Amino acid sequence: MKRLGIGLIVLSVIAQLMGYWPLMMQHGVVPLFSQFLGSSALIVMAWAMILSTRIRGLEAVFGPLDQMYQLHKWLAVASIGLMVLHENLDAEVKGLPEIEGIAEDLGDWGYHGLLILIFGSLLTFIPYHWWRFSHKFIGVLFGLCAAHFFLIEKPYDILSVLGLYVGGFCVLGLVSYLFQIAVRPLLIRGALYEIVAVHQVAGEIFELTLRPKDKAISHKAGQFAFLALDKKGKDEAHPFTISSAPSKDGLIRFSIKRLGDYTGLISDQFLVGETVRLSRGYGHFLRPLKAQKQIWVGAGIGITPFLAWAQDLLSQVQGQEKSALVDVDLYYCVRTEQDAVYARELDEVAKEVPGFRLHVMASRQGQRFSASHLVTALPDDGQIVSVAYCGPDALRRELQMALRAKDVPSCSFHYEAFEIRSGTGLWRLVGARLLPHVMDRLSPLFSR
């Protein structure tokens, strides 16, 4: 994710201090700090709501959509953390009446509701359709917290610069939520495509081949798109990586693995002749053009963007001299050689493109790909290198550590982080302590 976007969010939180600083002479530091934490939580959550709109221009500021989803998750987690601190610090400002009545109730309902939903969103074992349904209420709960802000007695006037600043973010967050639930469904949601082929590749992987009914979408090799059936009640859009490069006939291929609730349920709905809606291409996981040496690592279904890259590379080389400079090693990581269902297709590319080499790494046959393989493949003659990865996080972290040890710049490592749902990665460390705290906070609700 881009530093520009991160810096913008941090700056938007810090900017409040210009309004809080003059109040420190009149009120206590601790209550004002609690007020600052509460308003910061609203600003951070508002940014999370804004990012969820996926409107054009956000990628230019915050980075590709896969990373924006990661940022959206962490902003929600940070917001609830700020709310917990705000709730547990003394927020009563000297000289103002105690918080009570409807303002207090709205804040409590919003806070506890967000605590439940955001904490539940991190529990990836919860079925996807439950998570998706409950996620729609986050905007309502944010609205309760915003109402709490507008109604409570504050050490500053709501029409002051600080009041308008924080209130403006509340409004932006609510407008973003209303856009999501009321406006977006009324907009044209992508181009219409017809399913011309459904092919069961192997095991849990199947392919969809789509042909545009009118105008084809714009996309680049390595991007993903949001795909939805053009049927009422079954028109939920879901992101999938496009496993083919752009072509003149407009045909698009998706290689999909039945991994979760959604793909398991919807896979049987994709039938030849059915109409689907397809969004434009998203993401910045594109084939590097300037690196002299390239190493691609695709683990399991993570091979899909590299299929598109390989096709794009082939179309570039065709028509040129066979001596066109290409130096690419593609490591296809699977459990067994039989799982390498796209090896034949990639072998055909290797025959046509000198300098493109395919390595099938079958872990159960003693060929597990590891950081040592990556280090061995690195050039030792000062060439500019680019490493691209798509697959499980554990292997990604291992490869990143190995590259750092070799002083390879972090900007030379590219990966796709797209997960529409993911945990924090901290559960193994703090989960045992966090769960009792959450249950303690929620127990008063169950005793009412």
C-alpha beads as a LAMMPS data file, in Angstrom:
LAMMPS data file: protein, C-alpha beads

448 atoms
447 bonds

1 atom types
1 bond types

-500.0 500.0 xlo xhi
-500.0 500.0 ylo yhi
-500.0 500.0 zlo zhi

Masses

1 110.0

Atoms # bond

1 1 1 0.000 0.000 0.000
2 1 1 1.186 3.484 -0.812
3 1 1 2.828 5.693 1.779
4 1 1 0.798 8.613 0.451
5 1 1 -2.466 7.027 1.600
6 1 1 -1.083 5.937 4.971
7 1 1 0.346 9.391 5.537
8 1 1 -2.964 11.013 4.640
9 1 1 -4.818 8.934 7.237
10 1 1 -2.211 9.583 9.943
11 1 1 -2.231 13.289 9.144
12 1 1 -6.028 13.430 9.342
13 1 1 -5.852 12.047 12.895
14 1 1 -2.942 14.228 14.049
15 1 1 -4.554 17.373 12.608
16 1 1 -7.126 17.273 15.428
17 1 1 -4.420 18.238 17.917
18 1 1 -4.552 21.792 16.600
19 1 1 -8.068 21.979 18.001
20 1 1 -7.421 20.052 21.222
21 1 1 -4.212 21.848 22.186
22 1 1 -5.816 25.198 23.244
23 1 1 -8.322 23.266 25.421
24 1 1 -5.603 21.724 27.596
25 1 1 -5.344 24.909 29.652
26 1 1 -9.026 24.669 30.619
27 1 1 -9.575 20.925 31.049
28 1 1 -7.634 17.916 32.298
29 1 1 -5.205 16.104 30.029
30 1 1 -6.679 12.624 30.584
31 1 1 -10.300 13.531 29.733
32 1 1 -9.163 15.450 26.663
33 1 1 -6.999 12.532 25.592
34 1 1 -10.030 10.271 25.926
35 1 1 -12.008 12.693 23.755
36 1 1 -9.166 12.643 21.228
37 1 1 -9.205 8.833 21.154
38 1 1 -12.966 8.800 20.565
39 1 1 -12.869 11.297 17.698
40 1 1 -9.832 9.489 16.228
41 1 1 -11.829 6.241 16.228
42 1 1 -14.553 7.963 14.209
43 1 1 -12.063 9.380 11.707
44 1 1 -10.296 6.038 11.240
45 1 1 -13.583 4.168 10.826
46 1 1 -14.740 6.799 8.327
47 1 1 -11.638 6.103 6.243
48 1 1 -12.453 2.374 6.354
49 1 1 -15.941 3.159 5.039
50 1 1 -14.524 5.380 2.291
51 1 1 -12.108 2.667 1.110
52 1 1 -14.949 0.137 0.896
53 1 1 -16.619 2.186 -1.865
54 1 1 -13.893 1.229 -4.395
55 1 1 -14.513 4.481 -6.267
56 1 1 -12.065 5.454 -8.983
57 1 1 -9.055 7.391 -7.792
58 1 1 -8.628 5.620 -4.460
59 1 1 -6.084 3.184 -5.923
60 1 1 -3.919 6.097 -7.029
61 1 1 -3.674 7.264 -3.404
62 1 1 -3.815 4.047 -1.364
63 1 1 -2.447 1.415 -3.728
64 1 1 -4.051 -1.542 -5.536
65 1 1 -7.411 -2.866 -4.404
66 1 1 -5.993 -6.029 -2.814
67 1 1 -3.915 -3.852 -0.489
68 1 1 -6.810 -1.464 0.067
69 1 1 -8.834 -4.372 1.448
70 1 1 -6.002 -5.160 3.838
71 1 1 -5.875 -1.505 4.901
72 1 1 -9.670 -1.446 5.315
73 1 1 -9.418 -4.372 7.728
74 1 1 -6.633 -2.829 9.782
75 1 1 -8.399 0.527 9.961
76 1 1 -11.470 -1.207 11.396
77 1 1 -9.289 -3.035 13.937
78 1 1 -7.496 0.211 14.860
79 1 1 -10.823 2.010 15.230
80 1 1 -12.223 -0.532 17.661
81 1 1 -8.928 -0.424 19.592
82 1 1 -9.245 3.351 19.930
83 1 1 -12.851 2.913 21.070
84 1 1 -11.781 0.431 23.743
85 1 1 -9.234 2.929 25.086
86 1 1 -11.768 5.763 24.914
87 1 1 -14.313 3.660 26.801
88 1 1 -11.866 2.709 29.535
89 1 1 -10.424 6.186 30.140
90 1 1 -12.244 8.865 32.104
91 1 1 -13.961 10.903 29.392
92 1 1 -15.811 13.234 31.767
93 1 1 -14.523 16.750 31.122
94 1 1 -14.402 19.135 34.065
95 1 1 -17.126 21.762 33.877
96 1 1 -19.418 19.684 31.644
97 1 1 -22.371 17.530 32.766
98 1 1 -21.837 13.778 32.947
99 1 1 -22.631 11.791 29.820
100 1 1 -26.014 10.144 30.267
101 1 1 -29.334 9.531 28.566
102 1 1 -29.770 8.830 24.868
103 1 1 -26.282 10.072 23.910
104 1 1 -24.677 7.547 26.241
105 1 1 -26.970 4.737 25.076
106 1 1 -26.257 5.398 21.402
107 1 1 -22.527 5.319 22.068
108 1 1 -22.796 2.073 24.018
109 1 1 -24.923 0.367 21.360
110 1 1 -22.639 1.471 18.568
111 1 1 -19.458 0.569 20.440
112 1 1 -20.590 -2.884 21.556
113 1 1 -22.122 -3.643 18.168
114 1 1 -18.925 -2.751 16.341
115 1 1 -16.914 -4.739 18.854
116 1 1 -18.990 -7.826 18.050
117 1 1 -19.022 -7.423 14.263
118 1 1 -15.382 -6.427 13.796
119 1 1 -14.170 -9.128 16.162
120 1 1 -16.407 -11.625 14.343
121 1 1 -15.034 -10.514 10.971
122 1 1 -11.578 -11.682 12.061
123 1 1 -12.872 -15.187 12.815
124 1 1 -12.533 -16.630 9.325
125 1 1 -14.204 -19.914 10.302
126 1 1 -17.547 -18.091 10.425
127 1 1 -19.431 -18.930 7.180
128 1 1 -18.982 -16.352 4.461
129 1 1 -22.714 -15.628 3.945
130 1 1 -23.148 -14.943 7.680
131 1 1 -20.168 -12.612 7.642
132 1 1 -21.392 -10.793 4.519
133 1 1 -24.895 -10.294 5.942
134 1 1 -23.650 -9.024 9.326
135 1 1 -21.067 -6.777 7.654
136 1 1 -23.879 -4.665 6.185
137 1 1 -24.805 -3.444 9.677
138 1 1 -21.392 -1.911 10.398
139 1 1 -22.521 1.313 8.748
140 1 1 -25.590 1.472 10.996
141 1 1 -23.454 1.003 14.098
142 1 1 -21.025 3.638 12.860
143 1 1 -24.045 5.921 12.541
144 1 1 -24.900 5.314 16.210
145 1 1 -21.362 6.262 17.210
146 1 1 -21.571 9.373 15.036
147 1 1 -24.891 10.312 16.679
148 1 1 -23.205 9.869 20.069
149 1 1 -20.544 12.362 18.976
150 1 1 -23.067 14.940 17.778
151 1 1 -25.291 14.690 20.895
152 1 1 -22.817 14.552 23.779
153 1 1 -21.601 17.625 25.617
154 1 1 -18.090 18.358 24.370
155 1 1 -15.379 20.796 25.475
156 1 1 -15.773 22.442 22.072
157 1 1 -18.781 23.578 20.049
158 1 1 -20.034 21.379 17.226
159 1 1 -19.769 24.417 14.924
160 1 1 -16.160 25.087 15.901
161 1 1 -13.360 24.156 13.508
162 1 1 -12.656 20.953 15.456
163 1 1 -16.344 20.056 15.677
164 1 1 -16.881 20.578 11.959
165 1 1 -13.691 18.646 11.156
166 1 1 -14.640 15.504 13.090
167 1 1 -18.299 15.863 12.121
168 1 1 -17.264 16.108 8.475
169 1 1 -15.559 12.716 8.673
170 1 1 -18.672 11.262 10.296
171 1 1 -20.744 12.549 7.384
172 1 1 -18.241 11.201 4.834
173 1 1 -18.362 7.773 6.475
174 1 1 -22.169 7.716 6.467
175 1 1 -22.357 8.925 2.849
176 1 1 -19.928 6.148 1.859
177 1 1 -22.146 3.596 3.603
178 1 1 -25.300 4.919 1.896
179 1 1 -23.483 4.815 -1.445
180 1 1 -22.686 1.156 -0.831
181 1 1 -26.216 0.039 0.035
182 1 1 -28.404 2.437 -1.947
183 1 1 -26.540 3.927 -4.901
184 1 1 -24.197 1.210 -6.132
185 1 1 -26.996 -1.358 -6.713
186 1 1 -28.658 1.172 -9.056
187 1 1 -25.531 1.735 -11.122
188 1 1 -24.544 -0.331 -14.136
189 1 1 -22.378 -3.009 -12.573
190 1 1 -19.972 -3.889 -15.317
191 1 1 -20.149 -5.404 -18.774
192 1 1 -22.352 -8.316 -19.803
193 1 1 -20.569 -11.538 -20.768
194 1 1 -21.811 -14.942 -21.857
195 1 1 -20.351 -18.151 -20.455
196 1 1 -19.154 -20.074 -23.515
197 1 1 -17.311 -22.869 -21.712
198 1 1 -17.128 -24.454 -18.268
199 1 1 -14.249 -26.852 -17.868
200 1 1 -13.410 -28.989 -14.860
201 1 1 -9.630 -28.826 -14.892
202 1 1 -8.808 -31.139 -12.004
203 1 1 -9.911 -31.711 -8.432
204 1 1 -11.414 -28.497 -7.065
205 1 1 -10.312 -26.261 -9.960
206 1 1 -12.662 -25.294 -12.776
207 1 1 -12.408 -22.811 -15.623
208 1 1 -14.872 -20.303 -16.983
209 1 1 -14.451 -18.872 -20.467
210 1 1 -16.470 -15.735 -21.132
211 1 1 -17.290 -13.847 -24.330
212 1 1 -18.447 -10.209 -24.266
213 1 1 -22.023 -9.603 -25.375
214 1 1 -21.207 -6.052 -26.329
215 1 1 -18.139 -4.121 -25.244
216 1 1 -15.293 -5.955 -23.512
217 1 1 -13.875 -4.706 -20.236
218 1 1 -10.446 -3.141 -20.013
219 1 1 -7.874 -5.165 -18.083
220 1 1 -4.201 -6.037 -18.008
221 1 1 -2.484 -9.375 -17.512
222 1 1 -2.361 -10.151 -13.786
223 1 1 -5.414 -8.154 -12.741
224 1 1 -8.594 -9.471 -11.141
225 1 1 -12.222 -8.551 -11.756
226 1 1 -15.502 -8.780 -9.862
227 1 1 -17.700 -11.504 -11.348
228 1 1 -21.437 -11.923 -10.714
229 1 1 -24.297 -13.877 -12.234
230 1 1 -26.847 -11.668 -13.938
231 1 1 -29.665 -13.162 -11.856
232 1 1 -31.709 -11.516 -9.159
233 1 1 -30.860 -12.960 -5.764
234 1 1 -27.650 -14.533 -7.094
235 1 1 -25.915 -11.385 -8.271
236 1 1 -23.314 -10.974 -5.532
237 1 1 -20.043 -9.852 -7.087
238 1 1 -16.881 -11.682 -6.041
239 1 1 -13.257 -11.039 -7.092
240 1 1 -11.337 -13.591 -9.151
241 1 1 -7.977 -13.301 -10.880
242 1 1 -8.191 -13.329 -14.677
243 1 1 -6.021 -16.206 -15.878
244 1 1 -5.736 -15.037 -19.471
245 1 1 -4.091 -12.062 -21.130
246 1 1 -6.140 -9.492 -23.061
247 1 1 -7.040 -10.776 -26.537
248 1 1 -8.499 -9.309 -29.720
249 1 1 -11.634 -11.452 -29.520
250 1 1 -12.332 -10.266 -25.965
251 1 1 -12.458 -13.776 -24.502
252 1 1 -11.626 -13.942 -20.801
253 1 1 -10.734 -16.967 -18.712
254 1 1 -11.073 -17.473 -14.974
255 1 1 -9.456 -20.390 -13.148
256 1 1 -11.330 -20.849 -9.876
257 1 1 -10.711 -23.192 -6.987
258 1 1 -13.513 -24.200 -4.655
259 1 1 -11.890 -22.889 -1.482
260 1 1 -14.688 -21.457 0.643
261 1 1 -18.411 -21.086 1.150
262 1 1 -19.002 -18.752 -1.766
263 1 1 -17.022 -20.619 -4.445
264 1 1 -18.395 -23.939 -3.235
265 1 1 -22.013 -22.758 -3.499
266 1 1 -21.796 -20.654 -6.642
267 1 1 -19.680 -22.973 -8.795
268 1 1 -22.703 -25.065 -9.803
269 1 1 -24.529 -21.898 -10.939
270 1 1 -22.045 -21.157 -13.731
271 1 1 -23.573 -22.853 -16.771
272 1 1 -22.854 -22.496 -20.492
273 1 1 -25.124 -19.859 -21.968
274 1 1 -25.663 -18.008 -18.685
275 1 1 -25.033 -14.268 -18.565
276 1 1 -22.649 -12.753 -16.044
277 1 1 -21.567 -9.226 -15.192
278 1 1 -17.905 -8.369 -15.103
279 1 1 -16.246 -5.302 -13.614
280 1 1 -13.192 -3.584 -15.006
281 1 1 -9.797 -4.965 -14.117
282 1 1 -8.444 -4.119 -10.652
283 1 1 -5.028 -4.433 -9.076
284 1 1 -1.434 -3.509 -9.856
285 1 1 0.030 -7.031 -9.961
286 1 1 1.440 -6.516 -13.448
287 1 1 4.335 -8.109 -15.278
288 1 1 7.518 -6.052 -14.738
289 1 1 8.925 -4.696 -17.977
290 1 1 12.259 -3.211 -16.941
291 1 1 13.780 -5.930 -14.734
292 1 1 16.515 -7.886 -16.488
293 1 1 16.023 -10.976 -14.346
294 1 1 12.560 -12.090 -13.233
295 1 1 11.547 -14.832 -10.814
296 1 1 7.873 -15.789 -10.618
297 1 1 6.559 -18.016 -7.820
298 1 1 3.003 -19.325 -8.027
299 1 1 1.806 -21.680 -5.283
300 1 1 -1.298 -23.771 -6.012
301 1 1 -4.105 -21.656 -7.444
302 1 1 -1.700 -18.729 -7.075
303 1 1 -0.458 -19.707 -10.537
304 1 1 -3.431 -17.881 -12.131
305 1 1 -1.901 -14.389 -12.589
306 1 1 1.255 -15.984 -13.998
307 1 1 -0.801 -17.812 -16.637
308 1 1 -1.918 -14.395 -17.861
309 1 1 1.647 -13.066 -17.609
310 1 1 2.961 -16.005 -19.653
311 1 1 0.349 -15.456 -22.361
312 1 1 1.177 -11.757 -22.417
313 1 1 4.891 -12.541 -22.670
314 1 1 4.228 -14.959 -25.536
315 1 1 2.198 -12.404 -27.486
316 1 1 4.988 -9.856 -26.992
317 1 1 7.715 -12.200 -28.202
318 1 1 5.756 -13.490 -31.207
319 1 1 6.521 -11.389 -34.231
320 1 1 9.868 -10.359 -32.797
321 1 1 13.215 -12.003 -33.198
322 1 1 13.610 -15.221 -31.256
323 1 1 16.620 -13.629 -29.619
324 1 1 14.415 -11.092 -27.795
325 1 1 15.878 -10.783 -24.309
326 1 1 13.782 -12.714 -21.795
327 1 1 15.122 -14.145 -18.535
328 1 1 12.276 -15.576 -16.473
329 1 1 12.173 -18.506 -14.049
330 1 1 8.657 -19.577 -13.087
331 1 1 8.360 -21.860 -10.053
332 1 1 5.032 -23.699 -10.021
333 1 1 4.591 -24.973 -6.448
334 1 1 2.197 -27.905 -5.958
335 1 1 1.809 -30.955 -3.738
336 1 1 2.219 -33.548 -6.495
337 1 1 3.081 -33.268 -10.179
338 1 1 -0.514 -34.244 -10.988
339 1 1 -1.642 -31.041 -9.250
340 1 1 0.339 -28.950 -11.737
341 1 1 -2.665 -28.794 -14.062
342 1 1 -1.301 -25.870 -16.073
343 1 1 2.183 -27.290 -16.590
344 1 1 1.449 -28.324 -20.185
345 1 1 0.182 -24.850 -21.095
346 1 1 3.254 -23.248 -19.549
347 1 1 5.545 -25.761 -21.250
348 1 1 4.148 -24.628 -24.601
349 1 1 5.056 -21.052 -23.720
350 1 1 8.557 -22.172 -22.709
351 1 1 9.012 -23.811 -26.143
352 1 1 8.086 -20.590 -27.920
353 1 1 9.874 -18.124 -25.653
354 1 1 13.648 -18.615 -25.238
355 1 1 14.696 -17.586 -21.755
356 1 1 11.385 -18.566 -20.147
357 1 1 11.892 -21.585 -17.878
358 1 1 9.265 -23.556 -15.955
359 1 1 10.139 -25.427 -12.738
360 1 1 7.437 -27.658 -11.248
361 1 1 8.080 -28.027 -7.506
362 1 1 6.123 -30.944 -6.010
363 1 1 6.438 -30.872 -2.204
364 1 1 5.241 -34.445 -1.605
365 1 1 7.840 -35.712 -4.037
366 1 1 10.760 -34.099 -2.240
367 1 1 10.781 -30.865 -4.218
368 1 1 9.268 -28.354 -1.826
369 1 1 10.070 -24.824 -2.906
370 1 1 11.850 -22.824 -0.208
371 1 1 13.829 -19.648 0.277
372 1 1 17.030 -21.501 -0.658
373 1 1 15.697 -22.100 -4.175
374 1 1 14.948 -18.403 -4.493
375 1 1 18.399 -17.385 -3.271
376 1 1 20.016 -19.796 -5.741
377 1 1 18.025 -18.267 -8.595
378 1 1 19.121 -14.706 -7.759
379 1 1 21.655 -13.243 -10.220
380 1 1 25.154 -12.547 -8.928
381 1 1 26.213 -10.176 -11.698
382 1 1 24.417 -7.033 -10.563
383 1 1 21.377 -7.491 -12.794
384 1 1 18.142 -5.766 -11.803
385 1 1 15.936 -8.502 -10.369
386 1 1 12.199 -8.668 -9.823
387 1 1 10.550 -11.369 -7.713
388 1 1 6.782 -11.869 -8.001
389 1 1 4.795 -14.139 -5.696
390 1 1 1.203 -15.306 -5.387
391 1 1 0.300 -17.932 -2.790
392 1 1 0.050 -18.613 0.954
393 1 1 1.282 -15.976 3.408
394 1 1 3.658 -18.303 5.250
395 1 1 5.820 -18.910 2.180
396 1 1 5.639 -15.223 1.252
397 1 1 7.081 -14.205 4.627
398 1 1 9.848 -16.795 4.281
399 1 1 10.819 -15.454 0.864
400 1 1 10.763 -11.845 2.041
401 1 1 13.093 -12.658 4.929
402 1 1 15.512 -14.412 2.563
403 1 1 15.556 -11.435 0.198
404 1 1 16.200 -9.016 3.053
405 1 1 19.124 -11.171 4.160
406 1 1 20.531 -10.824 0.639
407 1 1 20.027 -7.047 0.686
408 1 1 17.527 -7.218 -2.164
409 1 1 15.417 -4.022 -2.030
410 1 1 11.873 -4.578 -0.782
411 1 1 10.561 -2.802 -3.884
412 1 1 11.896 -5.730 -5.946
413 1 1 9.424 -8.133 -4.299
414 1 1 5.854 -7.986 -5.604
415 1 1 2.947 -10.010 -4.312
416 1 1 -0.808 -10.096 -4.457
417 1 1 -2.392 -9.867 -1.014
418 1 1 -6.014 -10.124 -2.040
419 1 1 -8.249 -11.830 0.488
420 1 1 -11.780 -10.574 0.850
421 1 1 -11.659 -11.971 4.388
422 1 1 -8.599 -12.505 6.558
423 1 1 -7.614 -12.579 10.195
424 1 1 -5.147 -10.259 11.833
425 1 1 -2.321 -12.759 12.036
426 1 1 -2.024 -11.935 15.746
427 1 1 -4.450 -14.530 17.022
428 1 1 -1.760 -17.038 17.810
429 1 1 -0.066 -14.469 20.056
430 1 1 -2.854 -12.552 21.766
431 1 1 -6.046 -14.489 21.084
432 1 1 -6.063 -16.238 24.426
433 1 1 -5.956 -12.854 26.214
434 1 1 -8.195 -10.940 23.827
435 1 1 -11.157 -13.320 23.957
436 1 1 -11.672 -13.076 27.761
437 1 1 -11.499 -9.260 27.525
438 1 1 -14.109 -9.196 24.766
439 1 1 -16.379 -11.534 26.710
440 1 1 -16.035 -9.353 29.819
441 1 1 -17.105 -6.314 27.813
442 1 1 -20.063 -8.132 26.278
443 1 1 -21.301 -9.961 29.413
444 1 1 -23.373 -6.972 30.650
445 1 1 -25.364 -7.106 27.414
446 1 1 -26.319 -10.740 27.941
447 1 1 -27.307 -10.133 31.575
448 1 1 -29.836 -7.424 30.724

Bonds

1 1 1 2
2 1 2 3
3 1 3 4
4 1 4 5
5 1 5 6
6 1 6 7
7 1 7 8
8 1 8 9
9 1 9 10
10 1 10 11
11 1 11 12
12 1 12 13
13 1 13 14
14 1 14 15
15 1 15 16
16 1 16 17
17 1 17 18
18 1 18 19
19 1 19 20
20 1 20 21
21 1 21 22
22 1 22 23
23 1 23 24
24 1 24 25
25 1 25 26
26 1 26 27
27 1 27 28
28 1 28 29
29 1 29 30
30 1 30 31
31 1 31 32
32 1 32 33
33 1 33 34
34 1 34 35
35 1 35 36
36 1 36 37
37 1 37 38
38 1 38 39
39 1 39 40
40 1 40 41
41 1 41 42
42 1 42 43
43 1 43 44
44 1 44 45
45 1 45 46
46 1 46 47
47 1 47 48
48 1 48 49
49 1 49 50
50 1 50 51
51 1 51 52
52 1 52 53
53 1 53 54
54 1 54 55
55 1 55 56
56 1 56 57
57 1 57 58
58 1 58 59
59 1 59 60
60 1 60 61
61 1 61 62
62 1 62 63
63 1 63 64
64 1 64 65
65 1 65 66
66 1 66 67
67 1 67 68
68 1 68 69
69 1 69 70
70 1 70 71
71 1 71 72
72 1 72 73
73 1 73 74
74 1 74 75
75 1 75 76
76 1 76 77
77 1 77 78
78 1 78 79
79 1 79 80
80 1 80 81
81 1 81 82
82 1 82 83
83 1 83 84
84 1 84 85
85 1 85 86
86 1 86 87
87 1 87 88
88 1 88 89
89 1 89 90
90 1 90 91
91 1 91 92
92 1 92 93
93 1 93 94
94 1 94 95
95 1 95 96
96 1 96 97
97 1 97 98
98 1 98 99
99 1 99 100
100 1 100 101
101 1 101 102
102 1 102 103
103 1 103 104
104 1 104 105
105 1 105 106
106 1 106 107
107 1 107 108
108 1 108 109
109 1 109 110
110 1 110 111
111 1 111 112
112 1 112 113
113 1 113 114
114 1 114 115
115 1 115 116
116 1 116 117
117 1 117 118
118 1 118 119
119 1 119 120
120 1 120 121
121 1 121 122
122 1 122 123
123 1 123 124
124 1 124 125
125 1 125 126
126 1 126 127
127 1 127 128
128 1 128 129
129 1 129 130
130 1 130 131
131 1 131 132
132 1 132 133
133 1 133 134
134 1 134 135
135 1 135 136
136 1 136 137
137 1 137 138
138 1 138 139
139 1 139 140
140 1 140 141
141 1 141 142
142 1 142 143
143 1 143 144
144 1 144 145
145 1 145 146
146 1 146 147
147 1 147 148
148 1 148 149
149 1 149 150
150 1 150 151
151 1 151 152
152 1 152 153
153 1 153 154
154 1 154 155
155 1 155 156
156 1 156 157
157 1 157 158
158 1 158 159
159 1 159 160
160 1 160 161
161 1 161 162
162 1 162 163
163 1 163 164
164 1 164 165
165 1 165 166
166 1 166 167
167 1 167 168
168 1 168 169
169 1 169 170
170 1 170 171
171 1 171 172
172 1 172 173
173 1 173 174
174 1 174 175
175 1 175 176
176 1 176 177
177 1 177 178
178 1 178 179
179 1 179 180
180 1 180 181
181 1 181 182
182 1 182 183
183 1 183 184
184 1 184 185
185 1 185 186
186 1 186 187
187 1 187 188
188 1 188 189
189 1 189 190
190 1 190 191
191 1 191 192
192 1 192 193
193 1 193 194
194 1 194 195
195 1 195 196
196 1 196 197
197 1 197 198
198 1 198 199
199 1 199 200
200 1 200 201
201 1 201 202
202 1 202 203
203 1 203 204
204 1 204 205
205 1 205 206
206 1 206 207
207 1 207 208
208 1 208 209
209 1 209 210
210 1 210 211
211 1 211 212
212 1 212 213
213 1 213 214
214 1 214 215
215 1 215 216
216 1 216 217
217 1 217 218
218 1 218 219
219 1 219 220
220 1 220 221
221 1 221 222
222 1 222 223
223 1 223 224
224 1 224 225
225 1 225 226
226 1 226 227
227 1 227 228
228 1 228 229
229 1 229 230
230 1 230 231
231 1 231 232
232 1 232 233
233 1 233 234
234 1 234 235
235 1 235 236
236 1 236 237
237 1 237 238
238 1 238 239
239 1 239 240
240 1 240 241
241 1 241 242
242 1 242 243
243 1 243 244
244 1 244 245
245 1 245 246
246 1 246 247
247 1 247 248
248 1 248 249
249 1 249 250
250 1 250 251
251 1 251 252
252 1 252 253
253 1 253 254
254 1 254 255
255 1 255 256
256 1 256 257
257 1 257 258
258 1 258 259
259 1 259 260
260 1 260 261
261 1 261 262
262 1 262 263
263 1 263 264
264 1 264 265
265 1 265 266
266 1 266 267
267 1 267 268
268 1 268 269
269 1 269 270
270 1 270 271
271 1 271 272
272 1 272 273
273 1 273 274
274 1 274 275
275 1 275 276
276 1 276 277
277 1 277 278
278 1 278 279
279 1 279 280
280 1 280 281
281 1 281 282
282 1 282 283
283 1 283 284
284 1 284 285
285 1 285 286
286 1 286 287
287 1 287 288
288 1 288 289
289 1 289 290
290 1 290 291
291 1 291 292
292 1 292 293
293 1 293 294
294 1 294 295
295 1 295 296
296 1 296 297
297 1 297 298
298 1 298 299
299 1 299 300
300 1 300 301
301 1 301 302
302 1 302 303
303 1 303 304
304 1 304 305
305 1 305 306
306 1 306 307
307 1 307 308
308 1 308 309
309 1 309 310
310 1 310 311
311 1 311 312
312 1 312 313
313 1 313 314
314 1 314 315
315 1 315 316
316 1 316 317
317 1 317 318
318 1 318 319
319 1 319 320
320 1 320 321
321 1 321 322
322 1 322 323
323 1 323 324
324 1 324 325
325 1 325 326
326 1 326 327
327 1 327 328
328 1 328 329
329 1 329 330
330 1 330 331
331 1 331 332
332 1 332 333
333 1 333 334
334 1 334 335
335 1 335 336
336 1 336 337
337 1 337 338
338 1 338 339
339 1 339 340
340 1 340 341
341 1 341 342
342 1 342 343
343 1 343 344
344 1 344 345
345 1 345 346
346 1 346 347
347 1 347 348
348 1 348 349
349 1 349 350
350 1 350 351
351 1 351 352
352 1 352 353
353 1 353 354
354 1 354 355
355 1 355 356
356 1 356 357
357 1 357 358
358 1 358 359
359 1 359 360
360 1 360 361
361 1 361 362
362 1 362 363
363 1 363 364
364 1 364 365
365 1 365 366
366 1 366 367
367 1 367 368
368 1 368 369
369 1 369 370
370 1 370 371
371 1 371 372
372 1 372 373
373 1 373 374
374 1 374 375
375 1 375 376
376 1 376 377
377 1 377 378
378 1 378 379
379 1 379 380
380 1 380 381
381 1 381 382
382 1 382 383
383 1 383 384
384 1 384 385
385 1 385 386
386 1 386 387
387 1 387 388
388 1 388 389
389 1 389 390
390 1 390 391
391 1 391 392
392 1 392 393
393 1 393 394
394 1 394 395
395 1 395 396
396 1 396 397
397 1 397 398
398 1 398 399
399 1 399 400
400 1 400 401
401 1 401 402
402 1 402 403
403 1 403 404
404 1 404 405
405 1 405 406
406 1 406 407
407 1 407 408
408 1 408 409
409 1 409 410
410 1 410 411
411 1 411 412
412 1 412 413
413 1 413 414
414 1 414 415
415 1 415 416
416 1 416 417
417 1 417 418
418 1 418 419
419 1 419 420
420 1 420 421
421 1 421 422
422 1 422 423
423 1 423 424
424 1 424 425
425 1 425 426
426 1 426 427
427 1 427 428
428 1 428 429
429 1 429 430
430 1 430 431
431 1 431 432
432 1 432 433
433 1 433 434
434 1 434 435
435 1 435 436
436 1 436 437
437 1 437 438
438 1 438 439
439 1 439 440
440 1 440 441
441 1 441 442
442 1 442 443
443 1 443 444
444 1 444 445
445 1 445 446
446 1 446 447
447 1 447 448
